[in-house]
Amino acid sequence: MKIVVLDGYGLNPGDLSWEAIRELGDVTVYDRTPAEQILQRAADADVILTNKVPLTADTLAQLPRLKYVGVLATGYNVVDIQAASAQGVTVTNIPSYSTDSVAQIVFAHILNILNRVGYYAAQNADEQRWCKSPDFCYWDSPIHELAGMTIGIVGFGHIGQAVARIARAFGMKVLLFTSKSAESLPEGMAKAANLEQLLRESDIVTLHCPLTPDTQHMIDETALSKMKPSAILINTGRGPLIDEEAVAEALNTGRIHAAGVDVLSTEPPLPGNPLLTAKNCFITPHIAWATVEARQRLMKIAADNIKAFLAGAPVNAVN
């Protein structure tokens, strides 16, 4: 069986092993595959593994040997699922492998903003400012503690739940915008009547919902106008959940205090993306999922998905 990995670098830039996959067939791993080389590289593949390389209906139609596509991520919009199903190709994804890692970076952003860790560390590495202080300590902007703050969590799936548990450990109040009933929520967590209430009452708003036509640009100019001027916005979900122009404007005018984002509407971002130069906007390059531990889990689940398919009992199938 021939297995082709079209864009393996994101999962494994060299610090993991492909051995679990190699045990299952004849494996060829490409770090990256441009669109014009997909057919050439995948022509004889029985199995394709892809993260962000798209497999359109037209591409799938030209791969008659293909039996299985394993998406090396949770989201699987890179594959035309309807076309794959019509062609008899099984498609699987990797659910819930990075829950703890994503929840962790949510608070890395929050703590960086509230405690200004990176700011002070850079000052003392570059300027040795502390050495010049007349006092035993210094600060030049307010520092805040999380205890007693309200965190508004939009979406209450695996990641939203993990964020809520951490928030409670910090002594925060948790307000949720979720389809789950108020009675089913863990003790100490409240359900917002609507998104407006969550935006109005939260000190921190963090997004953990899927991207759909209803949630695209859910944080727009109108939504931002409901938030506190001191509010912090966190987006580790999907870039288009926020209107980047509106968020940049809100930051630059002081409509909200700060934002921490790990995802953008176009990745890598175009140089003109307004968030790149917005005041108090802290951007990480889509790394929430990329801890060593999360990628090790992803690799194992990818191999297990293929084994299950070969055994005639597919798991994590999305079609």
C-alpha positions in Angstrom: 0.0 0.0 0.0 1.4 3.4 -1.0 1.0 6.2 1.5 1.8 9.8 0.5 2.1 12.6 3.1 1.6 15.9 1.1 2.6 18.4 3.8 4.3 16.7 6.7 6.5 19.5 7.9 3.8 21.2 10.0 3.2 18.0 12.0 6.8 16.9 12.0 9.6 19.4 11.3 12.1 16.8 12.4 11.5 16.2 16.1 9.1 13.3 15.7 9.2 9.9 14.0 7.1 8.7 11.1 7.8 5.1 12.1 4.2 4.4 13.2 3.0 5.4 9.7 5.9 3.7 7.9 5.0 0.4 9.5 1.7 0.5 7.5 3.0 0.7 4.0 5.3 2.3 1.5 5.5 5.9 2.7 6.7 9.1 1.0 6.7 12.2 3.0 6.8 15.7 1.4 7.4 18.7 3.6 5.1 20.8 1.4 3.3 20.3 -1.8 2.3 23.2 -4.2 -1.0 22.8 -5.9 0.5 22.1 -9.3 2.4 19.1 -7.9 -0.5 17.4 -6.0 -1.5 15.0 -8.9 2.1 14.1 -9.7 3.0 13.2 -6.2 -0.3 11.5 -5.3 -0.9 9.7 -8.6 -0.3 6.2 -7.2 -1.4 6.7 -3.7 -3.8 4.4 -1.9 -3.7 6.7 1.1 -3.1 10.4 1.3 -2.3 12.3 4.5 -2.8 16.1 4.3 -3.0 19.0 6.7 -3.6 22.1 4.6 -3.0 20.9 1.0 -6.5 21.0 -0.6 -8.1 17.9 -2.3 -10.8 19.3 -4.5 -13.4 17.3 -6.4 -11.4 17.8 -9.6 -8.2 16.5 -7.9 -10.0 13.5 -6.3 -11.5 12.5 -9.7 -8.0 12.2 -11.1 -6.8 9.8 -8.3 -8.6 6.5 -9.1 -6.4 4.4 -6.8 -7.2 6.5 -3.8 -9.1 4.8 -1.0 -8.5 6.9 2.1 -7.6 10.5 3.1 -6.4 11.2 6.5 -6.6 14.9 7.5 -3.8 15.7 10.0 -6.0 18.2 11.8 -9.4 18.5 13.4 -10.9 20.7 10.6 -11.4 18.9 7.3 -12.6 21.6 5.0 -9.5 21.1 2.8 -11.2 18.0 1.4 -14.3 18.0 -0.8 -16.2 15.6 1.4 -19.1 15.1 -1.0 -16.8 14.2 -3.9 -14.8 11.9 -1.7 -18.0 10.1 -0.6 -19.2 9.8 -4.2 -15.9 8.3 -5.1 -15.9 5.8 -2.2 -13.0 7.5 -0.5 -13.0 7.4 3.3 -12.0 10.6 5.0 -10.9 10.9 8.7 -9.8 13.7 10.9 -7.9 13.9 14.3 -10.3 15.2 17.0 -9.4 16.5 20.5 -5.7 15.9 20.3 -4.7 19.5 21.2 -7.3 20.5 23.8 -4.9 21.1 26.7 -2.4 22.8 24.5 -4.9 25.3 23.1 -6.3 26.0 26.5 -2.8 26.6 27.8 -2.0 29.2 25.1 -5.3 31.0 25.9 -3.8 31.7 29.3 -0.4 32.4 28.0 -1.9 35.3 26.0 -4.0 36.4 29.0 -1.1 36.4 31.4 1.2 38.1 28.9 -1.3 40.9 28.5 -2.2 41.3 32.2 1.3 40.8 33.7 3.3 42.1 30.6 5.8 39.4 31.0 7.3 39.7 27.5 7.4 43.5 27.8 9.4 43.6 31.0 11.6 40.7 30.0 12.5 42.5 26.8 13.2 45.8 28.7 15.7 44.1 30.9 17.3 42.1 28.2 17.7 45.0 25.8 18.0 48.0 28.1 18.8 46.6 31.5 16.2 49.0 32.8 15.9 47.3 36.2 19.6 48.0 36.8 18.9 51.7 36.5 15.9 51.7 38.8 16.3 53.8 42.0 13.9 51.3 43.7 14.0 47.5 44.3 11.2 47.1 41.6 9.5 49.1 39.0 6.4 49.1 36.7 5.1 51.6 34.3 1.6 50.3 33.6 -1.1 48.6 35.7 -0.7 44.9 36.5 -3.9 42.9 37.3 -4.8 39.6 38.8 -7.3 37.2 37.3 -9.1 36.3 40.5 -12.5 37.9 40.5 -12.5 38.7 36.8 -15.2 37.4 34.5 -14.1 35.3 31.5 -16.7 35.0 28.8 -16.3 31.7 26.8 -18.0 31.5 23.4 -18.5 27.8 22.8 -18.3 25.0 25.3 -16.8 22.0 23.5 -13.6 20.3 24.7 -11.4 23.3 24.5 -14.0 25.7 26.0 -14.5 23.3 28.9 -10.7 23.1 29.5 -10.4 26.9 29.5 -13.3 27.1 32.0 -11.6 24.6 34.3 -8.4 26.6 34.3 -10.3 29.9 34.8 -12.0 28.5 37.9 -8.6 27.4 39.3 -7.5 31.1 38.9 -10.6 32.2 40.9 -12.4 33.7 37.9 -16.1 33.9 37.2 -17.1 31.9 34.1 -19.8 33.1 31.8 -20.7 30.9 28.8 -22.4 31.4 25.5 -23.4 27.9 24.6 -26.3 25.8 23.4 -26.0 23.6 26.4 -28.7 24.0 29.1 -27.9 26.0 32.2 -28.8 23.0 34.3 -26.1 20.8 32.6 -23.2 23.2 33.2 -20.6 22.5 35.9 -21.1 24.2 39.3 -19.9 27.7 39.4 -20.4 28.4 35.7 -23.2 30.6 34.4 -24.9 30.7 31.0 -25.4 34.0 29.3 -28.8 34.7 28.0 -27.3 35.9 24.7 -23.9 36.9 23.2 -24.6 40.6 24.0 -24.8 39.8 27.7 -21.5 37.9 27.6 -19.8 40.7 25.7 -21.1 43.4 28.1 -20.2 41.6 31.3 -16.9 39.9 30.5 -13.5 41.2 31.3 -12.0 38.7 28.9 -13.8 37.2 25.9 -12.3 34.0 24.4 -13.6 32.3 21.2 -14.0 28.5 21.0 -16.8 27.9 18.5 -16.6 26.5 15.0 -16.5 28.7 12.0 -19.9 28.7 10.2 -21.8 31.3 8.2 -23.5 32.3 11.5 -20.2 32.7 13.4 -18.1 34.4 10.7 -17.3 37.9 11.9 -19.3 37.4 15.0 -16.9 39.8 16.7 -17.6 42.9 14.5 -18.0 46.6 15.1 -21.4 46.1 16.7 -20.1 43.3 19.0 -17.0 45.3 20.0 -19.2 48.3 20.9 -20.8 46.1 23.6 -17.5 45.2 25.3 -15.8 47.0 28.2 -13.0 49.5 27.3 -10.8 47.4 29.6 -11.8 44.1 27.9 -9.4 41.6 26.4 -10.3 39.6 23.3 -8.7 36.1 22.7 -9.0 34.2 19.5 -7.4 30.8 19.2 -10.4 29.3 17.2 -10.6 30.4 13.6 -9.4 33.7 12.1 -12.6 34.7 10.4 -14.5 34.6 13.7 -13.4 38.2 14.0 -13.6 41.1 11.7 -9.9 42.0 11.7 -10.5 45.6 10.5 -13.0 46.3 13.2 -10.9 44.7 15.9 -7.8 46.7 14.8 -9.9 49.9 14.9 -11.2 49.1 18.4 -7.7 48.5 19.7 -6.2 51.6 18.1 -9.0 53.8 19.5 -9.1 52.3 22.9 -12.5 50.8 22.4 -11.1 47.6 23.9 -7.8 47.2 25.8 -6.0 44.3 24.1 -6.2 41.2 22.0 -4.3 37.9 21.8 -4.7 36.0 18.6 -3.2 32.7 17.4 -5.2 32.6 14.1 -5.8 35.0 11.3 -8.1 35.1 8.3 -5.2 34.4 5.9 -2.3 32.3 7.0 0.5 33.2 6.7 -0.9 36.8 6.9 -0.5 39.3 4.2 1.7 42.2 5.1 -1.3 44.6 5.2 -3.3 42.7 7.8 -4.4 45.5 10.2 -3.9 43.4 13.3 -0.1 43.2 12.6 0.3 46.9 13.6 -2.7 47.4 15.9 -2.1 48.7 19.4 -1.9 46.1 22.1 -2.4 43.2 19.7 -0.3 40.2 20.5 -0.1 37.6 17.7 1.3 34.1 17.8 1.7 32.2 14.5 -0.9 29.5 14.8 1.1 27.5 17.4 -1.6 26.7 20.0 -1.9 23.1 18.6 1.8 22.6 18.1 3.2 21.5 21.4 5.4 18.4 21.2 2.9 16.4 23.2 -0.1 17.4 21.0 1.8 16.5 17.9 2.8 13.2 19.3 -0.8 12.4 20.0 -1.7 13.6 16.5 0.8 11.2 14.9 -0.4 8.3 17.0 -4.1 8.9 16.2 -3.2 9.3 12.5 -1.6 5.9 12.5 -4.4 4.4 14.5 -7.0 5.8 12.0 -5.2 4.1 9.1 -5.0 0.8 11.0 -8.7 0.9 11.8 -9.5 1.6 8.1 -7.3 -1.3 6.9 -9.1 -3.5 9.5 -12.5 -2.6 7.9 -13.7 -0.6 10.9 -12.9 3.1 10.3 -12.8 5.5 13.2 -13.0 9.3 13.2 -14.5 9.1 9.8 -16.2 12.4 8.6 -18.1 10.9 5.6 
